[in-house]
Amino acid sequence: MQEERSTLIGYARKSNGRGVIKLSINVDALNGCEVYQTSDGQIYVPLDINIDAMRSILDGHRVVTTISQVVES
């Protein structure tokens, strides 16, 4: 049975008055993330944000949520 490991990478919040979502990423945490490479050689870091938490932010019921990397181990 595989276990999932979640690492906190940063936070997402709604900007006041600018109509954007602000992402705050911890560089040290990001450097420790697992990555994948596409067929054209680009390297990406897969990150997760909970959809329900993001909806709550957009609807004004919540201020912030986490950005994580979930890895099966």
Biotite code that builds the C-alpha atoms (Angstrom):
import biotite.structure as struc

atoms = struc.array([
    struc.Atom([0.000, 0.000, 0.000], chain_id="A", res_id=1, res_name="MET", atom_name="CA", element="C"),
    struc.Atom([1.364, 3.412, -0.997], chain_id="A", res_id=2, res_name="GLN", atom_name="CA", element="C"),
    struc.Atom([1.357, 6.305, 1.433], chain_id="A", res_id=3, res_name="GLU", atom_name="CA", element="C"),
    struc.Atom([1.011, 9.944, 0.490], chain_id="A", res_id=4, res_name="GLU", atom_name="CA", element="C"),
    struc.Atom([3.405, 12.525, 1.852], chain_id="A", res_id=5, res_name="ARG", atom_name="CA", element="C"),
    struc.Atom([2.377, 16.179, 1.779], chain_id="A", res_id=6, res_name="SER", atom_name="CA", element="C"),
    struc.Atom([4.895, 19.019, 1.978], chain_id="A", res_id=7, res_name="THR", atom_name="CA", element="C"),
    struc.Atom([3.829, 22.606, 2.618], chain_id="A", res_id=8, res_name="LEU", atom_name="CA", element="C"),
    struc.Atom([5.225, 24.806, -0.160], chain_id="A", res_id=9, res_name="ILE", atom_name="CA", element="C"),
    struc.Atom([3.402, 28.082, 0.390], chain_id="A", res_id=10, res_name="GLY", atom_name="CA", element="C"),
    struc.Atom([0.080, 29.899, 0.568], chain_id="A", res_id=11, res_name="TYR", atom_name="CA", element="C"),
    struc.Atom([-2.580, 31.261, -1.788], chain_id="A", res_id=12, res_name="ALA", atom_name="CA", element="C"),
    struc.Atom([-4.719, 34.296, -0.973], chain_id="A", res_id=13, res_name="ARG", atom_name="CA", element="C"),
    struc.Atom([-6.961, 36.761, -2.792], chain_id="A", res_id=14, res_name="LYS", atom_name="CA", element="C"),
    struc.Atom([-5.417, 40.161, -3.449], chain_id="A", res_id=15, res_name="SER", atom_name="CA", element="C"),
    struc.Atom([-7.217, 43.169, -2.018], chain_id="A", res_id=16, res_name="ASN", atom_name="CA", element="C"),
    struc.Atom([-8.636, 45.169, -4.904], chain_id="A", res_id=17, res_name="GLY", atom_name="CA", element="C"),
    struc.Atom([-6.484, 43.762, -7.719], chain_id="A", res_id=18, res_name="ARG", atom_name="CA", element="C"),
    struc.Atom([-8.661, 40.814, -8.796], chain_id="A", res_id=19, res_name="GLY", atom_name="CA", element="C"),
    struc.Atom([-5.841, 38.260, -8.623], chain_id="A", res_id=20, res_name="VAL", atom_name="CA", element="C"),
    struc.Atom([-4.807, 35.294, -6.516], chain_id="A", res_id=21, res_name="ILE", atom_name="CA", element="C"),
    struc.Atom([-1.457, 35.890, -4.835], chain_id="A", res_id=22, res_name="LYS", atom_name="CA", element="C"),
    struc.Atom([0.856, 32.905, -4.371], chain_id="A", res_id=23, res_name="LEU", atom_name="CA", element="C"),
    struc.Atom([3.595, 32.988, -1.759], chain_id="A", res_id=24, res_name="SER", atom_name="CA", element="C"),
    struc.Atom([6.089, 30.189, -2.361], chain_id="A", res_id=25, res_name="ILE", atom_name="CA", element="C"),
    struc.Atom([8.828, 29.209, 0.081], chain_id="A", res_id=26, res_name="ASN", atom_name="CA", element="C"),
    struc.Atom([11.960, 28.908, -2.077], chain_id="A", res_id=27, res_name="VAL", atom_name="CA", element="C"),
    struc.Atom([13.689, 26.406, 0.215], chain_id="A", res_id=28, res_name="ASP", atom_name="CA", element="C"),
    struc.Atom([10.602, 24.171, 0.198], chain_id="A", res_id=29, res_name="ALA", atom_name="CA", element="C"),
    struc.Atom([10.269, 24.498, -3.585], chain_id="A", res_id=30, res_name="LEU", atom_name="CA", element="C"),
    struc.Atom([13.903, 23.488, -4.090], chain_id="A", res_id=31, res_name="ASN", atom_name="CA", element="C"),
    struc.Atom([13.202, 20.247, -2.218], chain_id="A", res_id=32, res_name="GLY", atom_name="CA", element="C"),
    struc.Atom([10.219, 19.290, -4.391], chain_id="A", res_id=33, res_name="CYS", atom_name="CA", element="C"),
    struc.Atom([10.007, 16.416, -6.806], chain_id="A", res_id=34, res_name="GLU", atom_name="CA", element="C"),
    struc.Atom([9.816, 17.489, -10.449], chain_id="A", res_id=35, res_name="VAL", atom_name="CA", element="C"),
    struc.Atom([8.886, 16.003, -13.798], chain_id="A", res_id=36, res_name="TYR", atom_name="CA", element="C"),
    struc.Atom([10.163, 16.676, -17.297], chain_id="A", res_id=37, res_name="GLN", atom_name="CA", element="C"),
    struc.Atom([8.018, 16.987, -20.415], chain_id="A", res_id=38, res_name="THR", atom_name="CA", element="C"),
    struc.Atom([8.946, 15.590, -23.812], chain_id="A", res_id=39, res_name="SER", atom_name="CA", element="C"),
    struc.Atom([10.209, 19.025, -24.911], chain_id="A", res_id=40, res_name="ASP", atom_name="CA", element="C"),
    struc.Atom([12.660, 19.152, -21.989], chain_id="A", res_id=41, res_name="GLY", atom_name="CA", element="C"),
    struc.Atom([10.778, 21.606, -19.761], chain_id="A", res_id=42, res_name="GLN", atom_name="CA", element="C"),
    struc.Atom([10.885, 20.856, -16.032], chain_id="A", res_id=43, res_name="ILE", atom_name="CA", element="C"),
    struc.Atom([7.829, 21.399, -13.833], chain_id="A", res_id=44, res_name="TYR", atom_name="CA", element="C"),
    struc.Atom([7.038, 21.191, -10.113], chain_id="A", res_id=45, res_name="VAL", atom_name="CA", element="C"),
    struc.Atom([3.568, 19.653, -9.549], chain_id="A", res_id=46, res_name="PRO", atom_name="CA", element="C"),
    struc.Atom([1.741, 21.472, -6.741], chain_id="A", res_id=47, res_name="LEU", atom_name="CA", element="C"),
    struc.Atom([-1.744, 21.121, -5.240], chain_id="A", res_id=48, res_name="ASP", atom_name="CA", element="C"),
    struc.Atom([-4.330, 23.612, -3.993], chain_id="A", res_id=49, res_name="ILE", atom_name="CA", element="C"),
    struc.Atom([-7.609, 22.310, -2.573], chain_id="A", res_id=50, res_name="ASN", atom_name="CA", element="C"),
    struc.Atom([-10.473, 23.378, -4.871], chain_id="A", res_id=51, res_name="ILE", atom_name="CA", element="C"),
    struc.Atom([-13.031, 23.827, -2.066], chain_id="A", res_id=52, res_name="ASP", atom_name="CA", element="C"),
    struc.Atom([-10.597, 25.977, -0.084], chain_id="A", res_id=53, res_name="ALA", atom_name="CA", element="C"),
    struc.Atom([-9.900, 28.108, -3.179], chain_id="A", res_id=54, res_name="MET", atom_name="CA", element="C"),
    struc.Atom([-13.652, 28.572, -3.759], chain_id="A", res_id=55, res_name="ARG", atom_name="CA", element="C"),
    struc.Atom([-14.001, 29.688, -0.142], chain_id="A", res_id=56, res_name="SER", atom_name="CA", element="C"),
    struc.Atom([-11.293, 32.295, -0.715], chain_id="A", res_id=57, res_name="ILE", atom_name="CA", element="C"),
    struc.Atom([-12.945, 33.538, -3.901], chain_id="A", res_id=58, res_name="LEU", atom_name="CA", element="C"),
    struc.Atom([-16.325, 33.714, -2.141], chain_id="A", res_id=59, res_name="ASP", atom_name="CA", element="C"),
    struc.Atom([-14.813, 35.667, 0.769], chain_id="A", res_id=60, res_name="GLY", atom_name="CA", element="C"),
    struc.Atom([-15.394, 32.969, 3.401], chain_id="A", res_id=61, res_name="HIS", atom_name="CA", element="C"),
    struc.Atom([-11.718, 32.212, 3.869], chain_id="A", res_id=62, res_name="ARG", atom_name="CA", element="C"),
    struc.Atom([-8.570, 34.345, 3.678], chain_id="A", res_id=63, res_name="VAL", atom_name="CA", element="C"),
    struc.Atom([-5.804, 31.881, 2.854], chain_id="A", res_id=64, res_name="VAL", atom_name="CA", element="C"),
    struc.Atom([-5.134, 28.256, 1.923], chain_id="A", res_id=65, res_name="THR", atom_name="CA", element="C"),
    struc.Atom([-2.041, 26.129, 1.519], chain_id="A", res_id=66, res_name="THR", atom_name="CA", element="C"),
    struc.Atom([-0.075, 25.113, -1.541], chain_id="A", res_id=67, res_name="ILE", atom_name="CA", element="C"),
    struc.Atom([1.417, 21.641, -1.151], chain_id="A", res_id=68, res_name="SER", atom_name="CA", element="C"),
    struc.Atom([3.200, 18.921, -3.023], chain_id="A", res_id=69, res_name="GLN", atom_name="CA", element="C"),
    struc.Atom([1.653, 15.508, -2.462], chain_id="A", res_id=70, res_name="VAL", atom_name="CA", element="C"),
    struc.Atom([3.950, 12.589, -3.307], chain_id="A", res_id=71, res_name="VAL", atom_name="CA", element="C"),
    struc.Atom([3.165, 8.887, -3.145], chain_id="A", res_id=72, res_name="GLU", atom_name="CA", element="C"),
    struc.Atom([5.899, 6.995, -1.351], chain_id="A", res_id=73, res_name="SER", atom_name="CA", element="C"),
])
